[in-house]
Amino acid sequence: MINLATIKKYVNDLIIKLDEVITALGNIEIDTEGIDLNTDEIEGKLDILNATDFSTSEKQDDIIAKLAEVIDTPEFFEDTSFVTGDSPVTLDLNTALGRNATQGYIINDGAGNFTVSFSTDGIAFGDAITMKKNEILEFEKISVDSIKITWVSDSAYRVSVI
C-alpha cells in the first residue's frame, strides 16, 4: 500500500539523487580538443538546474499532491439488478486500484437487502453487515483488499473506492 509518507520519502530520495547527478555532471571534465560543441547552451541549462531549489517544502508538496491525484483515482463497481444468481460477488479492490482501498462507500439502491463483508487480504472476510434499501455504508482509514456482497433479496448496489 502506498501512503503519503511513502510518497514523501520517495520524492525526497529522488531530489537527493537528482542533486547528486547535477553535482556529478558539474564535475565532469571533457577533453574537447577537436570537438565543436556549443557548451554555452549546456552550461546554461546546468546553471538553471543548479539554481533551482528542489528542496523547498512547497515544491515537495506540489509533487506529492500530483502523485496523490494519480493514486487517488476512484474505482466504481455497480450492479443494477443484483439477484441470487449473482451472489456472492467479491469485488477485488486491490486489483482494480493496484493497492488496497483506504476509503469508499457502498450504497443499496434496490428494494431488497444484501450483506457486506470486508477483507484486508482477499482471503479472510470479517463479519457480514446487512444493508437495507437506501442505506449507505462509508469507510475510511482502513485497508480493504476485497468486499464481498451476498444476496438476501433482489436489490442493486453501487460501490466507489479510493
C-alpha positions in Angstrom: 0.0 0.0 0.0 1.3 3.4 -0.9 0.7 6.2 1.6 1.6 9.9 1.8 4.7 9.2 4.0 6.0 6.7 1.4 5.4 9.2 -1.4 7.2 11.9 0.5 10.2 9.7 1.2 10.3 8.7 -2.4 10.2 12.3 -3.6 12.9 13.3 -1.0 15.1 10.4 -2.2 14.5 11.4 -5.8 15.5 15.0 -5.1 18.7 13.8 -3.3 19.6 11.6 -6.3 18.9 14.4 -8.7 21.1 16.8 -6.8 23.9 14.1 -6.8 23.5 13.8 -10.6 23.7 17.5 -11.1 26.8 17.7 -8.9 28.4 14.8 -10.8 27.6 16.5 -14.2 29.2 19.7 -12.9 32.5 17.8 -12.1 32.9 16.1 -15.5 35.9 17.2 -17.4 35.9 16.5 -21.1 38.8 17.0 -23.5 37.1 19.0 -26.2 40.1 19.3 -28.5 38.9 18.7 -31.9 35.2 18.7 -30.9 33.0 21.6 -31.8 30.3 21.8 -29.1 28.0 24.7 -28.1 28.8 24.4 -24.4 27.2 27.7 -23.6 23.7 26.1 -24.0 24.6 23.1 -21.9 26.2 25.3 -19.2 23.1 27.5 -19.2 20.8 24.5 -18.6 23.1 23.2 -15.8 23.1 26.7 -14.2 19.3 26.7 -14.3 19.2 23.2 -12.6 21.8 24.3 -10.0 19.9 27.4 -9.2 16.6 25.5 -8.8 15.8 24.8 -5.2 14.3 21.3 -5.3 14.3 21.0 -1.5 11.6 23.6 -0.7 8.6 22.2 1.1 6.2 23.9 -1.3 7.7 22.1 -4.3 7.7 18.8 -2.5 4.1 19.3 -1.5 3.2 20.1 -5.2 4.9 16.9 -6.4 3.2 14.9 -3.6 -0.2 16.4 -4.5 0.2 15.5 -8.2 1.3 11.9 -7.3 -1.7 11.7 -4.9 -4.1 12.7 -7.7 -3.0 9.7 -9.7 -3.1 7.4 -6.7 -6.5 8.5 -5.6 -8.3 7.8 -8.8 -11.5 6.2 -7.7 -12.8 2.8 -9.0 -16.5 2.1 -9.3 -18.5 -1.1 -9.1 -22.2 -1.4 -9.9 -24.9 -4.0 -10.3 -28.4 -2.5 -11.1 -30.1 -5.9 -10.8 -28.4 -7.9 -8.0 -30.2 -11.3 -7.9 -29.5 -14.6 -6.2 -27.6 -16.0 -9.3 -25.1 -13.1 -8.9 -24.3 -13.9 -5.3 -21.9 -13.8 -3.7 -19.9 -11.3 -5.6 -16.3 -10.4 -4.5 -15.1 -7.0 -5.6 -11.3 -7.2 -5.9 -10.4 -3.6 -4.9 -6.7 -4.4 -4.8 -6.6 -5.5 -8.4 -8.7 -2.5 -9.5 -6.6 0.1 -7.7 -3.2 -1.6 -7.7 -3.3 -1.5 -3.9 -5.8 -1.8 -1.0 -8.6 0.8 -0.8 -8.4 3.2 2.1 -11.8 4.8 1.8 -15.1 4.4 -0.1 -18.8 3.8 0.1 -21.4 1.1 -0.6 -25.0 2.2 -1.5 -28.0 -0.1 -1.6 -30.0 1.2 -4.5 -32.5 -1.6 -4.6 -35.7 -2.7 -2.9 -34.1 -5.7 -1.2 -31.3 -6.4 1.2 -27.8 -7.8 0.9 -24.8 -8.3 3.3 -21.4 -6.8 3.0 -18.1 -8.0 4.5 -14.6 -6.7 4.2 -11.2 -8.4 3.8 -7.8 -7.0 4.3 -6.0 -9.8 2.5 -8.6 -11.0 -0.1 -8.9 -14.4 1.7 -10.4 -13.9 5.2 -13.6 -11.8 5.5 -14.9 -10.1 8.6 -18.5 -10.2 9.9 -21.3 -9.5 7.4 -23.2 -6.3 7.7 -26.8 -6.2 6.4 -27.6 -3.3 4.2 -31.3 -2.3 3.7 -32.9 -0.2 1.0 -31.3 3.2 0.6 -28.6 2.6 3.2 -25.1 3.9 2.7 -22.0 2.4 4.3 -19.0 4.6 4.2 -15.5 3.6 5.3 -12.2 5.4 5.6 -8.7 5.0 7.2 -8.8 1.2 6.9 -7.1 -1.1 4.4 -9.6 -3.1 2.3 -8.4 -5.6 -0.3 -11.8 -7.0 -1.2 -15.5 -6.5 -0.5 -18.0 -9.5 -0.6 -21.6 -8.7 -1.3 -24.1 -11.5 -0.6 -27.7 -11.6 -1.8 -30.5 -11.6 0.7 -33.3 -10.4 -1.6 -33.3 -8.8 -5.1 -31.6 -5.5 -4.9 -29.0 -3.2 -6.6 -25.7 -1.7 -5.4 -23.1 1.0 -6.2 -19.6 0.9 -4.7 -16.8 3.6 -5.1 -13.4 3.2 -3.5 -10.0 5.0 -3.5 
